[in-house]
């Protein structure tokens, strides 16, 4: 049987590299050895689409905003004239992102393009059940394929990091997570003050570094630069080499946008054998087993303060959580067992 010809139309960063989510959600799964002999994959951000059986459009593309809908409609007409099926995929609830905040992304024009893509596609593929529920009114064929990590990038399951004197607590996220980190600022500040220099906080992305360090009032915090790692495989290599945390935190506000997010932080931390504290919100509540594979805590400052103290003071707890999360992620949430789900959906 001839392989399924799949072309992925995606946006790029300013340097031309596909988004990290493009790698995680599409390029790595569809090129994985478990399906590679059954998929002929091409990808790009250009409107010239090669002959294919399935066109997958991710999120939205970075053509001039005023031209996106018209150009996408022309692409779809040309593809359907050749018998190509069209799938729209996204991993964030961009319809509700920043609706109550003074951010310019996404604009109402972009939201209109997203609704157009969801309505026009033959099917929609999303990363979480909550996101499927959000888009169900736009398309009757919405499939859920949870995120999975490429075991080729993450390598063999590591051992949890041994205690090394001063503890390091880590946070990692994009700028859309700044409000999440600020939500636990008071518990973090209390933990660092009581440790008298025995605990350091490391932050990868996620916040305005100067403003956040000022808010912590001279407490030991280090803003980590990742260097030239926009390309996702390079970022994973950077994480494996540089992220040496005793435990991590994954606070997440509870709103229409965040409820649709995936548990990717749990996968990253688990794959690296880093125990973590997670907000008790839907993305983590549906995945992380409290006191088995992580600690799940309500979005209450006092609750966070208590759990941070417990995690910092209990090395045995950290080691147990790290091993359980590591074993679960490497056994059930890698492409070795999950890449085939993409082939099944697109076929």
N, C-alpha and C positions, 0 to 999 in steps of 0.2 A: 504494500500500500504506500502511495506517495505521502511524504510528510505534509503536515498542515502548514501552509504558508501564512505566517503571521507577521504583520508590520505594525510596530508601535510608533504612534505619533505623539511626541512628548515635548515639553518645554525644556529649557536649559538654563543653567546659571550663566552669568556674564562671560565666563571663560569657555562656554560651549559644552561643558560637561552636563550630562543628564542629572536631574534631581536625585538626591539620595533615595527618595521613595520610588523613583523609576527603577533604580537598580533592585531595591528590595522587593517591590511588588511585581515587576515584569521581566527585566532583562536577565537577572540571575535565575529566577524560576524557569523561564522558557529556554534558557541555554544550559540548564543543569543536565549532567550526564544521564540522569534517569529518564529524561524525555527528549534528549537532543536528537536522537535518530528518528523521532516522530514529529519534530517541529523544524521548519525552516524559518529562522527569525531574522528580520531586518528591523531597523529602527532609525529615527531621525526626527528633526523638527521642521523639515521642508514640506511644502504642500504637494510636491511631486511624489505621489504614492506608487511604489512598484506594484506589479501584479501580485495579488495576495488573496487568500481565502477569507481571512479575517483582518480587519483594521481595528486596532485597539487605540482609542484616544484617551490619553491620561490627563486628568485634572482640567487644564486649559492650556493652550499654547501661547507663546509669547510673540505672536504677530501683533501689529498695531491694534490697540483695543477696539477702535472704531471699525476695524475691518474683520474682526474675528468671526462674527456670525456669518457674514456673507461668504467669506473664504471657506469656512468649514462646510457650509451648505453646498458650495461648488465641489469640494472634495467628496462629500457624501454622494452627490448625484453621479459623479464620475465613477466612484467605486461601485455603487449599486448597479450602474449600467454594465459593469463587468461581472456582476454576480457576487460581489464581496459583501460579507456580513460585517456589521459595525457594532463594536462593543465600547461602551464608555466605562472608565474605571477611575475611582478616586479613593483616597484613604483618609480624608478629613471632611468635616461638615463645613464646607466653604460657604454654604448658604447662610450660616449663622455666625461665622467668624467675625469678631469685632463689630457687631451690630450696635453695641452700646459704648464703644470706645472710639476715640478720635483718630483712628488709623485709616489710611487711605486704601488698605487692602483687605478684602477685595472690594472693588467699586461695584456700584449697582449694575453697571454695564457688564462686568465680569459675572455677577450673579445671574444676569439674564442669559449669558452664554452657557453657564453651567446648567441652567434649567433647559435650555435648548438642546444641549448635548444629551442630557438624561432622557428627554422626551423623544428625541429623534433616533437614538440608538436602538438596535434590535435587542440589546440586553445591557444591563448595568452590573458591574462587579465591584463590590466594596469590601472593606476589611473587617467590619464588625456588624453584629445584628442591629445595634442601635442606628448605625448609618443606613442600613437597609430599610429600617422603619422610616427614617427621615425622607428617603427617596422613593418610597413605595407609591406615593401619589403621582409620581412623574413617569413611572415605567412599571408595567406589571411583571417584568422579568428581571428581578434583582437577585443576584447570587452573592453569597458571603464566602470569601476565601480569607481566612485569618493570615496574618503575617507569619512568616517563617524565616529563619536565618540560614545563610549558606554556610554549611559546615566546612566547606573548603577555605573560606576566609577566616573563620574563627578557630580552626584547628582542633586538636584533641582537648577534651574537657580538662581544665586546669585544677590544681588544688587551691583551696582558699588561702589568701595571703596570711602568713603568721603575724601575730602581734609584734610591733617593732617599737615599743616605747610610746612616743606620741601618736595618738590616733589621727587618722585622716578620714573625714566625712566628705563625700562627693555629691555633686549635683551636675546633671548634664541636660541641656535642652536648647531649643532655638528661642528667638526673641518672643515667640508667642507664649512662652512659659514664664515670662518675667513676673506676671501677677501671681503665678503659682508659688514661685520662690518667695516673693514678698509676703505671701499669706502666712508663711512659717518663720518670718523674720524674728519675731519676739522669742519663740522657743529656741531658735538657733543661737540668738544672742545670749540667752540665759545659759545654754549649754557651754558655750565658749567662755563665758565669764567664770562659771563655776569650775571649769577645768584649769584655770590659771596658766594657760599656755600648753596644756597637755593634749589639746585637741585642735586640729587645724581644719578649716573648711576649704575645699577646692571646688571651683565653679568653672565648668566648660560651657561657654556660650550662655544664652538664656537671659542675660541682664545687661544693663548699662553698667560696666565695671566700676567706673568712678563713683556713680551715685550709690551703688550697692555697698562698696567699701566704706563710703562715708556713713551710710546708715548703720553699719556694724561698729562704728566708733572705735577704730583701731584694733579690733579683735583680729586674731590670726586668720586671714583669708587670702587665698591666692587665686587670681583669675588666670586660667590656663588658655593659652593660645594654641590652636591646633595646626597652625602653619598652612602649607599648601596641601590641604586634604579635602577640597571640595568634591573630588571624585570619591564615591562611597567606598570602594575597595581600599583606597589609601586611608580613609578615615578609620576603617576597621583595623587596619594594620597599626595605625597610630594608637587606637584604644588599647590594643593588646600589649603594646610596648610601654605606654605611659600611664595608664589608669591603674593605680595601685592603692585602692581605697579599702579601709577596714569595713566601712559600710556606706551605702548610698541612700539618698532620699529621692522620692518621686511624689512631691505634693502636686495636687491637681484640683483646681477649682471645679465646682459642680454647676455647670450651666449647659445650655443647649449645644454649644460647640464641643466642650470637653467630654460630654456624655457619649459622643460618637467616636472618640479617639480609641486607638488600639492600645494593646499592652506591650508595645515595642520596648519600652524601658525595662519591663520585667524580663523580656527576652535578652536584651543586651547585658543587663546586670547578671542574669542567671548564667548566660553563656560564659561570662568572665569569672564566675564563682564569687560574685560580690553580693553579700546579703543586703537587703534593702527594706526601707520603710515606705509604704505606699498609702496614698489617700484612699479612704473607703468610699470610692465612687465607682460607677459602673465598669469602666474599662479594666480596673484591677479587681474589683469585687467578683467579677465573673471568672477570674483566672487564678489569682493569688490565694492560696489557702493559708489563712491566718495562723501563725505560729508553726506552720509546716514548711512553706516555701517563701515566707516573707512575713512582715508585720503589716497589718492593715489597720489604719487609724482614722477616726472621724476628723473632719476639718474643723477642729477646735484647738485653740492654742494650748490649753492645759493638757489635752490628750496628747498632742504632739510633744510637749515638753516631757511628759512622763515616759513616752516610748523612746525618745531620743536618749534620755538618761539610762533607760534599761539597756538599749542596744550598745551604748558606749561602755557600760559597765559589765557586760556579760560576754566574755570571749567565747564560751562554749555555745551560747545561743547563736552568735554570729556564725560560727563554724558549721553548726547544724543546719541553719537556714541556707547558708551558701551551698552546701553539698546537695541539699534537697532540690533547690532551684536549679543548680547546674545539671543534676541528673535528669530532671524533668525536661528542661529545655533541650538538652542534647538528645534525649530519647524521643521526644514527641513533636518538637517545634523547629525542626530543620528541614531543608529542602530535600534531603534524602528520602523522607517519607511524605512530603507535602507538595513537591513540585508537580506531581501528577494531577493534582486538583485543578491546576490551571489548564492543563491539556484537556481534562474532562470537560471543564466549563466551556472552553472555546470550541471544542469539537461538537 
